[in-house]
C-alpha cells in the first residue's frame, strides 16, 4: 500500500497534467494567438501552486524522518526556484 503523502502528491500531478492537456485542447479550439496567450498565462499560475502544494504534502509526510534544518534547506531551494522563474 502507498503512503498517503505519495497518493496526495501523485493526485496533484495528475490534476496538473490534466489541466495542461485541457488547456492545450482549448488553445487548439480557439485558434487565436491572443486567446491562446491568455490561456497559457492562466497555466503559469497553476505550475508554481502545484509545486508548492506537492512539496508541502511530501514534507508533511516526512516530518518524522527529516530534521528542521533540512526542511529549511528545501524551503530555501523552492524559494530560489520561484525567484528564478519570476519575470
Secondary structure, 3 states (H helix, E strand, C coil): CCCHHHHHHHHHHHHHHHHHHHHHHHHHHHCCHHHHHHHHHHHHHHHHHHHHHHHHHHHHHCCCCCCHHHHHHHHHHHHHHHHHHCC
